[in-house]
Amino acid sequence: GSGAVMNLLDAAEGITVTALGDVFADRLGSLKDKLKEERNVEVPEESCFVGFDAYKKVIDSGVDMVIVATPPVFRPEHFRYATEKNVHSFLEKPIAVDAKGYRLIMATAKQAEAKGLSVVCGTQRHHQRAYVESFQKIQEGLIGEITGGNVYWNQGMLWYKDRQAGWSDMEWMIRDWVNWKWLSGDHIVEQHVHNIDVFNWMTGYKHPIKATGVGSRQRRVTGDQYDNFSIDFEYENGIHLHSFCRQIDGCSNRVAETIHGTKGYWCSEEFVIRDLEDNILWQFDKEAAEAKFEQNNPYVLEHVDWVNHIRKGEAHVEAGECGLSSLCGVMGREAAYSGQTIEWDAISAADLDYLPEKLEIGAMDMGKYTVPVPGTGK
C-alpha cells in the first residue's frame, strides 16, 4: 500500500494518514518512516496496529477512508468491515481470488451503494484519460457492434522472496504472497485482471458464459502457481475473448487490449480506432490532454476521483465491476488448472474458498499447496 498512499497524498489537499495496519511490524515501520521522510506525515505509535486483526483497528480508529492493499485474498472481508463501519474504501485490484470472496464483494458493493459510500478500485484504466476517451468512442459506435477481442499481459518474472531462517510457513507465504495462489489468485487474477476488465468495461460488463484454456509452470522459483495462461472466454452471441498472460524472463512482452467490431477495431497500444481497411478513424491526442490537464497520472487520478466523490457526497461504487472481472480471472484460472470448460453459473456459485481455516503465524499443511495438473483432478 505504500504506492497507493503516496498517490492519494498527491491527489488532493487536506488529507493525511492517521493510522496504519500490517501483519508484520517491519513492513508497517518502513511505511511509517517513508511517510515521515518523504511527506512529513507522522503517524503516532498508538495508531499503528500489527496482526491479522489490524484492519479492524485501523478502520475503528476514526478514519474517513481506508486503503485496502493487503494480499488479495483478504480484501473481501476488509471491504465488508469498512462498509459496515461506513468508511469509504480504495480497494487495490483484484478484489477476490475465489468464488466465496466474489460473492462477499458483490453483496458488500450493494451495501456500499445503499449507504452512499465512495469505493474506487485499483483498475486505474477507468481513470486514465486515453481509456476513458476510447470507451466513449466505442460507446458512440465507432467500431460498430463488438465481435471479439484479445487481451495480453506478457512480461518477465515478478519478484519473489527466498525463505529466511526463522520464518514460519505462514510468514514466508505472506511475505512471498504474489507467488502463492491462495494469496494472490495467481497472476491471471492478480495482474491480468486489468486487461480482462477493459474488455468487460467496453462491452458493458456482459460476463463470459464459459471459459476453456491452458496454462503451465515453466520457470517460477517459489510458490505453487502457474507462470502462463491462454484462455478462450466465450460470451453470449458467439463473441470470444482471447486472454493471454505470461511472466517468464527472456520471452516477448506485450501489455495491451484489442477490441474488434463490425466497422473496425480499437487497440490500446496506440489508443487508435481503425476501420476494416486500416484507416485511422480516431486517435487519442496525448499532447492535447497533457496541455489541458494538470494531472494525467492514472494512479493519481483514481484517487482524485475517489476524493471528489466523497467530498461531493456522491455514491460511487466500482467494486461490482472489479468483482466481476476478478471472477473472470478465477474462471480462466480454474479452466487452465483443471483442463475442463468452466461455466459462469457454476464458478459464481462454487464452494471455492482459498482462506485457511486459521489465520495465525505458524506452520501450515504445505502438502495442500501444490501445482495443479490439468486433467487429473489435482
Secondary structure by P-SEA (a helix, b strand, c coil): caaaaaaaaaccccccccccccccaaaaaaaaaaaaacccccccccccccccaaaaaaaacccccccccccccaaaaaaaaaaaacccccccccccccaaaaaaaaaaaaaaaaabbbbbccccccccaaaaaaaaaaaaccccccccbbbbbcccccccccccccccaaaaaaaacccccccccccccccaaaaaaaaaaaacccccccccbbbbbccccccccccbbbbbbbcccbbbbbbbbbbccccbbbbbbbbbcccccccccccbbbcccccccccccaaaaaaccccccaaaaaaaaaaaaaaacbbbbaaaaaaaaaaaaaaaaaaaaccbbbbaaaaaaccccccccccccccccccccccccccccc
